[in-house]
Amino acid sequence: MRIKYLQQMHDANVNDVKEVTDFEANILIKTGVAKKFGKQSSPDGTLDKTEENTEE
């Protein structure tokens, strides 16, 4: 899962986007350290764009 960091971490700066395992992503999202980034699949099978990647 792609995530965008909201806080400084030992391996990432604020606003860094990284691909991590779903397990790691869920922990970081629940603790408020990161949020989902990019296209995510919604339960009905359509794509939901949670955030535009304008930095790349």
N, C-alpha and C positions, 0 to 999 in steps of 0.2 A: 504494500500500500504506500502511496506517496503522501508525505506529510510536509507541512510547513511549520518550522519551529517558531514559537512565540516567545521563548526565553532562551537565554544563553545556556549552553550545555557544554560538557567536556569535549564533545566531538562535533559540535555544530554551533553556529552563530544565529542570532535572531534573523528571521526571514530566509534562512537556508531551506532548500527543498531537497528531501532525500527519500529514497525508496528503502523501506524497512519491512520487516515481517509484520503480518497482521497482529500478532501477539504484542510485539513492541509498540506498534502504532496505537493499539487500544490502551495500553498503559500510559503512553505519553499524552494521548487525547484526554483520558479520564483525569489525569493529574494537572491538566491545563498547560502543559508544556508545548503542545503542538495541536494542529488541526488538520483535517483531511485536506488534500490538495489535488486539483485537477478533476478529471472526469470520474465520477463514481456511479456505479450502477444502483439504481433505485429498486425497491422491492417489486415494482411492476414490470421490470425488465428494460425500461427506458434509461437513457443516460441522463444524469443530472450533473450539470457543470457547477461545481461548488465555488470555483475561483478561477479567474483567468490568469494564465501565466504570461505576464507582459514583460518579464525581465529577461527572457531568453531570446 
